[in-house]
Amino acid sequence: MNTINIEITTAKNLLAFSGGVDSTALFFMLMDNNISFDIAIVDYNQRIQSKDEVIYATQLAHKYNKKCFISNYPSDLKFNEKDARDYRHNFFEKIIEKDNYNALITAHQLNDKLEWFLMQFTKGAGLSELTGMEKISTKNDYLVLKPLLEYSKKDLQTYLDENNIKYFIDQSNLDEKYKRNYFRHNFSNKLLEKYEDGISQSFKYLEKDTISLFENSSIEYKKELTIIKFNGDLNIGLRLIDKDLKKRGIIISKGTRKEIEDKKELVLSHRISVAIVQDIIYIAPKININMDKKFKEKCRIEKIPKNIRAYIFRLFEQNIFTF
């Protein structure tokens, strides 16, 4: 296959690299499209081959004049899917914050998207969860870009083979003790082998439907305060809250969603305040701070929820928030 046209406008990008099919293909496709980027790789020390993958990453970085950030997963830290994923994300975020990267680029592709869809579908999910793997999303102060979501792993492997590009096959991806591997081998890969065009088209329709569903919503960010204006449909509001919380690393359960729906104002995980006032949603860090009576009265008049006021007061003192 010919190279894929990738459009990325951010100036300083970090590619999550592993040496596997997906990230290696993306490395060279970014090169083909003259997109500037550096790479970051985690050695989980679970396979002998991982050392070779790190060496390959450093060789590519040296050859193409890119920075290569490497982290070794601590031997005293428990290894499982969640902990490994959290460690990897924290590693990337530290680099992004320290070196002021604009975007993190990941090599998720169509197989990953279908795998995610099926896993969410079997747990019980709505439209926003089912279509949660987006091409462009915002996390903290940077973008997360997934430019390969329309292309299957087969497409990427064909690109590498046709261009005689070296890549590694991670044998741990064959182990079905990991839930994602079970879904991949038994469902998503098999479905794509037979119905790739239809599945790809269905995702495009779902994305358009999702945009239409939330098009009357507006979102304003002031540091870590999110203010969402929506159509008042509580189901839509809960989806918007869920989406914002995921960016903060909080996944809410069905029970928590029901609690938000019933109470309209509560604190999650002892750190994030959420409130719904008619057609406005407020989400902010939970903090304790003394507020003067004049400010409290102004909040009462403006119908600012009590659990949000302290964070708004901090922004107010910094001249970031005004009534």
C-alpha positions in Angstrom: 0.0 0.0 0.0 1.1 3.6 -0.5 1.8 5.7 2.5 -1.1 7.1 4.5 -1.7 10.9 4.4 -1.5 12.1 8.0 -2.4 15.7 8.9 -1.0 16.9 12.2 -0.6 20.6 12.8 0.9 20.6 16.3 4.6 21.7 16.2 6.1 19.6 19.0 4.9 16.0 19.1 5.8 12.9 21.1 5.2 9.4 19.6 4.4 6.5 21.9 6.7 3.9 20.5 7.1 0.2 21.1 8.9 -1.3 18.0 5.8 -3.3 17.1 3.8 -3.2 13.8 1.6 -0.2 14.7 4.1 2.3 16.2 6.9 1.4 13.7 4.5 2.0 10.7 3.4 5.3 12.3 7.0 6.3 12.9 7.8 6.1 9.2 4.4 7.5 8.0 5.1 10.6 10.1 8.5 10.8 8.4 6.8 10.4 5.0 4.5 13.3 5.9 7.3 15.5 7.2 5.8 15.7 10.7 8.1 16.6 13.5 8.2 14.2 16.5 10.3 12.5 19.1 9.7 9.1 20.6 9.2 7.5 24.0 9.4 3.8 24.9 8.8 1.8 28.1 10.8 -1.4 28.8 8.5 -3.5 31.0 11.3 -6.1 31.5 8.8 -8.9 31.0 10.4 -10.3 27.8 14.0 -10.8 26.7 13.0 -9.2 23.3 12.1 -5.9 25.0 15.8 -5.0 25.2 16.1 -5.4 21.4 13.1 -3.2 21.0 14.7 -0.4 23.1 17.9 -0.7 21.1 15.9 -0.4 17.9 14.1 2.7 19.2 17.5 4.3 20.0 18.9 3.4 16.6 15.9 4.9 14.8 16.2 8.1 16.9 19.9 8.4 16.2 19.5 7.8 12.5 16.7 10.3 12.0 17.9 12.9 14.6 15.1 12.5 17.1 15.1 12.4 20.9 14.4 9.0 22.5 13.0 8.9 26.0 13.4 5.5 27.7 11.9 4.3 31.0 12.4 0.9 32.7 9.4 -0.5 34.6 10.5 -0.9 38.2 11.2 -4.5 39.2 9.5 -4.0 42.6 6.2 -2.7 41.0 3.4 -5.2 40.5 2.8 -5.9 36.8 -0.6 -6.1 35.3 -2.5 -4.4 32.4 -3.8 -1.5 34.5 -0.6 -0.7 36.4 1.5 -1.0 33.3 -0.8 1.3 31.4 -0.8 3.9 34.2 2.9 3.8 34.5 3.3 4.3 30.7 0.8 7.3 30.7 2.5 8.9 33.7 5.9 8.5 32.0 4.6 10.2 28.8 2.9 13.0 30.8 6.1 13.8 32.7 8.0 14.2 29.4 5.2 16.3 27.9 5.1 18.6 30.9 8.9 18.9 31.3 9.7 19.4 27.6 6.5 21.3 26.6 5.2 18.9 23.9 1.9 19.9 22.3 0.6 16.4 21.5 1.0 12.7 22.2 0.7 10.6 19.1 -0.4 7.0 19.6 -0.6 4.2 17.0 -4.1 2.8 17.8 -5.6 1.4 14.6 -8.9 0.0 13.4 -8.4 -3.4 15.2 -7.9 -1.6 18.5 -11.0 0.5 17.9 -13.2 -2.5 17.2 -11.7 -4.3 20.2 -12.5 -1.4 22.4 -16.0 -1.2 21.0 -16.7 -4.9 21.7 -15.3 -4.7 25.2 -17.4 -1.7 26.1 -20.5 -3.2 24.4 -20.3 -6.4 26.5 -20.0 -4.4 29.7 -23.0 -2.2 29.0 -22.3 1.1 27.4 -23.9 4.1 25.6 -22.9 5.8 22.4 -20.2 8.0 23.9 -18.5 5.0 25.5 -18.7 2.8 22.4 -17.2 5.5 20.3 -14.7 6.7 23.0 -11.6 6.0 21.0 -11.3 9.4 19.1 -8.9 10.6 16.5 -8.3 13.8 18.4 -8.9 14.4 22.1 -7.7 16.7 24.8 -6.0 15.7 28.0 -4.8 18.3 30.5 -2.8 20.8 28.5 -2.0 18.6 25.4 -3.7 16.8 22.6 -3.9 13.0 22.1 -3.8 12.1 18.5 -4.7 8.7 17.0 -4.2 9.2 13.2 -4.4 5.5 12.2 -7.9 4.6 13.4 -9.3 4.2 9.9 -6.6 1.6 9.0 -6.3 -2.0 10.0 -3.3 -3.8 11.4 -3.1 -5.7 8.1 -2.8 -2.4 6.2 0.1 -1.3 8.5 1.9 -4.6 8.2 1.5 -4.5 4.4 3.1 -1.0 4.4 6.1 -2.2 6.5 6.6 -5.4 4.4 6.4 -3.5 1.1 9.0 -1.0 2.3 11.2 -3.6 3.9 11.0 -2.0 7.3 12.0 -3.9 10.4 9.5 -4.4 13.2 8.9 -6.7 16.2 6.1 -9.0 17.1 5.2 -8.9 20.8 4.5 -12.5 21.9 2.6 -11.4 25.0 -0.1 -10.2 22.6 -0.9 -13.9 22.0 -1.6 -14.6 25.6 -5.4 -14.7 26.2 -5.2 -14.2 29.9 -5.3 -10.5 29.0 -8.9 -9.5 28.3 -7.9 -7.4 25.3 -6.1 -10.3 23.7 -9.1 -12.6 24.2 -11.4 -10.1 22.4 -8.8 -9.4 19.7 -8.2 -13.1 18.8 -11.7 -14.4 19.1 -13.8 -11.5 17.9 -12.3 -8.2 16.5 -9.6 -9.7 14.2 -12.0 -12.3 12.8 -14.7 -9.7 12.1 -12.3 -7.4 10.4 -11.0 -10.2 8.2 -14.5 -10.6 6.7 -16.2 -7.2 7.1 -13.5 -4.5 7.3 -15.1 -2.1 4.9 -18.5 -2.3 6.5 -17.1 -1.9 10.0 -15.0 1.0 9.0 -18.0 2.7 7.5 -20.1 2.0 10.5 -17.6 3.8 12.8 -17.8 6.8 10.5 -21.6 6.9 10.8 -21.4 6.5 14.6 -18.9 9.4 14.9 -21.2 11.6 12.9 -24.2 10.6 15.1 -22.2 11.3 18.2 -21.3 14.8 16.9 -24.9 15.5 16.2 -26.0 14.3 19.6 -23.6 16.7 21.4 -23.6 19.6 18.9 -25.8 21.9 21.0 -23.3 21.6 23.9 -20.6 24.2 24.6 -17.6 23.6 26.8 -15.4 26.3 28.5 -12.2 25.5 30.3 -10.5 27.7 33.0 -7.5 25.8 34.2 -9.0 22.7 35.8 -12.5 24.0 35.9 -14.9 22.7 33.2 -18.2 24.5 32.5 -20.5 22.7 30.1 -23.7 24.2 28.8 -26.0 21.5 27.3 -29.6 21.0 26.3 -30.8 20.0 29.8 -31.2 16.3 28.8 -29.7 14.5 31.8 -28.7 11.5 29.7 -26.6 13.8 27.5 -25.2 15.6 30.6 -24.1 12.4 32.2 -22.3 11.4 28.9 -20.5 14.8 28.9 -19.5 14.4 32.5 -18.2 10.9 31.8 -16.1 12.1 28.9 -14.5 14.9 31.0 -13.7 12.7 33.9 -12.0 10.2 31.7 -9.6 12.9 30.7 -8.8 13.3 34.4 -8.2 9.6 34.8 -11.5 8.8 36.5 -13.7 6.1 35.2 -17.2 6.2 36.8 -19.3 3.1 37.5 -23.0 2.7 36.7 -23.7 3.2 40.4 -21.7 6.5 40.5 -23.5 7.7 37.4 -26.8 7.1 39.1 -25.6 9.0 42.2 -24.7 12.0 40.1 -28.1 11.8 38.4 -29.9 11.7 41.8 -27.8 14.1 43.9 -26.7 16.5 41.1 -23.8 17.6 43.4 -21.1 15.4 44.8 -17.3 14.8 45.1 -15.7 11.8 43.3 -12.6 9.9 44.5 -12.2 12.6 47.2 -10.7 15.0 44.6 -13.1 16.0 41.9 -16.3 18.0 42.4 -19.2 17.6 40.0 -22.4 19.6 39.9 -25.4 19.9 37.6 -27.5 23.1 37.8 -30.4 22.9 35.2 -28.5 23.1 31.9 -25.0 23.8 33.2 -22.4 21.3 34.4 -19.5 22.2 36.6 -16.5 20.0 37.1 -13.4 21.1 39.2 -10.8 19.8 41.7 -12.1 19.6 45.3 -10.2 22.1 47.5 -10.6 23.6 50.9 -10.2 27.4 51.1 -11.6 30.2 53.1 -14.0 32.5 51.1 -15.2 35.9 52.1 -18.9 36.5 52.6 -19.2 38.8 49.7 -17.9 36.1 47.3 -20.2 33.5 48.8 -23.2 35.8 48.3 -22.2 36.4 44.7 -22.0 32.7 44.2 -25.5 32.2 45.7 -26.9 34.8 43.4 -25.2 33.3 40.3 -26.3 29.8 41.4 -22.8 28.5 41.6 -22.9 25.1 43.3 -21.4 24.9 46.8 -18.9 22.2 46.1 -17.5 24.2 43.1 -17.1 27.6 44.9 -13.8 27.1 46.5 -12.0 26.3 43.2 -13.7 29.2 41.5 -12.7 31.5 44.4 -9.0 30.5 43.7 -9.5 31.4 40.0 -11.2 34.6 41.0 -8.2 35.6 43.1 -6.0 34.9 40.2 -8.2 37.1 37.9 -8.9 34.0 35.8 -12.6 33.8 36.6 -15.1 36.7 36.6 -18.9 36.7 37.2 
